[in-house]
Amino acid sequence: MYDYDLLVVGSANADLVIGVERRPGAGETVLGSDLAVHPGGKGANQAVAAARLGARTALLARVGEDGHGRLLLDSQAESGVDTAGVLVGGAPTGVALITVDPSGDNSIVVSPGANARLTPADVRAAEGLLHASRVVSAQLEIPLETVVEVVRNLPEDTRFVLNPSPPRALPPEVLAACDPLIVNEHEARVVAGGAGLGGTPEEWARALLALGPRSVVVTLGAAGAVVAEGTGAPVRVPSVKVEAVDTTGAGDAFTAALAWRLGAGESLARAAAYAARVGAAAVTRAGAQVSFPTAREVAAL
């Protein structure tokens, strides 16, 4: 019996968000809306998204001893996330500077802060959390060596899910543990490196699968996703048509929902279809964590 459906190992940031009519070019200044501050970071986002859907969730992360850190801890607790694994101190809380245009598209610059101090030693010290979790999810807003340590300390029956964002080349042992590797088009091309991806998402998925992951999910925004595993043909999973307000955090909501449903025993295609509905619901409201839906709201779609 597992204590947690999902353990998220990753980042926790304060999102500083400004709405703009258009994003500035090089050397250009544009005026924006009033500044809004929200709890964010890919790790914290995924933990909140999963907890709101009903998953028993824990977070292993690091924040600073500052107002932003308190904001993040409060948000996790209010959403029902177990924060026993959240370490405090070592550097200021990470910050994400986000601009959002009228179409809902966003651009993000991240200052890692305390996220960069989440170390392999912290992972080893959290052995109890790893063994108590059915699925472990990670991203790359924390040091890659920390993600490697997660993989090396995974219990045999625990499933590992990775969204390599921001993307970079991955060592073979990390790729081999991914079940699935979850990427968008940009992340797919970076992870593939010199490997040719071909012209369709199905071809991208097959090329990535050949690099060693046990399964692959390529997210396509409003067009849904493509899933691939084993020797079978990739499967296209549709999304739900909604009016996008803000795409911030939608990928994190997708990943969290997918990881949770996989842990519950659903097939990759069914879990991805559910995750696509969760991601669609998330883009209909502004912000990251504040936009994440409950299971009832997803069912209403």
Secondary structure, DSSP 8 states (H G I E B T S, - for coil): --SEEEEEES--EEEEEEEBSS---TT----B---EEEEE-HHHHHHHHHHHHT--EEEEEEE-SSHHHHHHHHHHHHHT-B-TTEEE-SS--EEEEEEE-TTS-EEEEEE-GGGGG--HHHHHHTHHHHHTEEEEEEESSS-HHHHHHHHHT--TT-EEEEE--S-----HHHHHHEEEEEE-HHHHHHHHTTS---SSHHHHHHHHHTTS-SEEEEE-GGG-EEEEETTS--EEE-------S--TTHHHHHHHHHHHHHHTT--HHHHHHHHHHHHHHHTTSSSSGGG---HHHHHT-
